[in-house]
């Protein structure tokens, strides 16, 4: 039941599976002036007194919604995630922060949908396109998740944005298991946004995020535990970001 300050978001999260299998190629070698980590205190971790919400048991307030509601929620999540990185990048890294392009929603059944490196976007998937530096998602994936709550949308976007961040860093900061690092970065950003006051976690959100991460695993052809991690690893990675912030997610952080 995330609340975004302007405007308010709606509810809960989905327990389902999404893929990041549209990672075309490995992370490209960054230029010589690629951002490196700056010294200084950690940022993005929640304050010690931050509440840990529990399952609310309340009826789903998203029982009736329109495509416009889903689109608005996606736009809100993009703004929250981009604002976090834009705000904290100078505290963490050298160089200037530049966001990935947001191509946004596509129809997974459209034969003319987005391509990345010559490959057509997977149906019911969300991804970061490395060679073309953009993020995109099947609208049906987001809509299906939103039916059970808006936190799913925030989690998907924060995760894919994490892949874009990986592609902006020197290689020594990028973890070998990039999917788990993206989960960690998502945790750091979503909890950090709460610290910043741009996103409010409500009762039940932590449990529901854990349920969603636990179900990610290998239910789709483009996911497997060797790249995405099993349920425990994914929940642990997200929690590491929540507890330790961005620096706690970096390979040499």
N, C-alpha and C positions, 0 to 999 in steps of 0.2 A: 504494500500500500504506500508506495512512494508518493511524497508530495513535493512538487516543485514549487518554488515560491511564487513565480509569475509565469504561467498560471499554475493552479493546483493540478497535480496528476491524479490518477485514480487508484487502482488497487493491485494487490497480490502479485503472483507470478505463476508461470506455467511450468509444469513438470513434464518436459518433453525433450527432444533431441534436436540440435542444430549442428551443422557441419561447417568446418572451415577448410574444406577440401579443395577449394578453388584457389589455393596458394600456388600460383604458377611459378615454378622455379624456387630457388632458395632466396634468402634475403640478399639483395644486390650489395656488392662491395661499395661502401659509402665513399664519397670524395674525401680528399685529404683533410679538408676542414670540417668533416662530420662532427657533430656535437659530442663532446666528452662530458663526463660527470664533473660537476663543480663541487669543491669542498663546501662543507657547511652542515647545519643540522638537517635532520630528516624533515620532510614535509608530507602532508597528506594523510598521516595516520590519525585516527580519531583520538580525541582526548580521553584520558583515563576514565573520566566519568560518563562517557557516552553510553547510553542505554543499549542493552542487547535485547531487541524485541523478541517476543515469543508468539506462537500461533494464536491468532485472535479468535478463530472459530466463528467469525461473523460471515453472513451471507456475502456472496460475491457482488459488489456494487456495479460490476461491468456486465451484468446479465443482458442488458440491452445497449448496443452501441452501433455506431455507423462507421463506414470506412473513413469518414472525415475525423472521427474521434481517434482512430488508429494513426492516421497521418499526423494529427496534431501531437499525439504522444511521441511519435518518432521524431518530429521536429524539436520537441522539448528535450528529448534525450540527447540528440545531437548537440543542442546548445549547451546543455549541462556538461557534457564530456569535453567539448571543444573549449568551453570557458575554463574548465579546470586546467587543461594542458596549457592554454594561453597564459593563465595566471601564474602557474608554478614552474613552467619551463625555465625562466631566467634564474630561478633559485636552484635548479638542479643541474642544468647543462649550459655549456657554452653555445654560441651561435643563436640564431633566431628561429623561433618556432613557426612552422608552416603546417597548416592542417592538410590532410588528404582531401581530394575532391570527394564530394558526396553525390554520387549518381542516384542514390536512393533506391526506390522500389522498382522492381520489375515483375512481370507476369511469368511465372515459371513454365507456363504452357505456350508462351509466345515464341514461335520459331525465330523471330527476329530480336529476341531479347539480348541483353548485354553480352559482350564477349571480352575476354581477357587473354592477351597473348595468343589470339586466334581460337581459343576454346570458349564454347558457349557456357553461360552461367548455369549451374546446377539448379534444378527445381527444388523448392523447399529448402533453400540454403541461404546463408549470409556469408559474405567473404570480403577480404581485402585483396585487391588486385595489385600485386607487387609492381609489375612492369609499367602499369599505367597510373599507379598511385591514386586509387579511388576505393571507396567502400560502397557496397550495395547489398541488397537483400530482397528476397522474394516476398512480395507483399502478403502472400498467403501464409507464409511462415509467421510474420509479425501479427497478422490478424488472428491466427490460431492461438498464438501465445497470449495475445491481449484478451482473448475470451476468458482467460483465467487470471489476468492481472497484468498491470503495466510494468512490473519489475523485470519481466522477461525482455521487454524491448530495451530497457536500460542496460541489462546485462549483455545482450547481443551486441549492441552498438559500442559499449565500452570495451568489449573483448576485441572486436574487429579493429577499433581505433588503436588498440594496443599493438596490433600487427603493423600498423602504419608507423607507430612510434619506433618499433624495432628497426624498421627500415631507414630510420633517420639517425641511428646511433652508430658509434664505432662498434665493430664486431666483438670486441672484448666485453662489451656490456650486454650482449645478446645471449641468452641462455640456449643451450643445445636443444632443450625441449621447449620450442617456441610457443606451443599451444598452452602449456602450463604457465609460462611467463605471461602470456596474454591474459590468462585468468587472474594471475596475481596483479597485473596492472589494472584490470577491471575492478578488483577489490579495492585497490588503493585509490582509484579515481572516485568510485561511488561513495566510499566512506569519507574520502577527503572532501568531496562536494558537500557532505553533511557538515563537516567542520567549517567549511567556507560559508555555509548558510544558503547554498543554492539548491540543496536537495534535502528533504526531510525523510528519514526512515521512520516508518510507523510499525505498530505492533504486528508481528507476523512476518515481516519482510525477511529477516535473517533466516528463519526456518525455511521459508519458501525459496529463497535463493539457494540454500543448501540442497533442497529437494530437486531443483532444476539442474544444478551442477552434477548431482549424483546420477541423473538420468542421461547425461550427455553421451559419455562413453562411446560405444561402438555400434549403435543401432542403425547407422546408415553406412552405405558403401564407402563414403569418403572419410569416415572416422574410424579410428582404431586406438586401442589403449596405448600402443607404442608411441604414437604422436600426440594424442589428446590427453592421455592419462586415464586411469580408472577413476571410479567415483571418489574414493578417498583422496587420491592425489589432486583431483580438481577442486574439491572442497578445501583441502589444505592449502592449495596455491592461492585461492581467493582469500582465505583467511589470513595468509601471510601478508598479502597486500593490504588488507584491512588493518592489521595490527602494526605493520612496519612501514607503510607508505611506499612510495615509488622506489626509494633506495633499497628497500628490502626485497625488491623484485629483480634487481639488476645482477648480472652474472658476477660482476666484481664490485657490487655496491656495498 
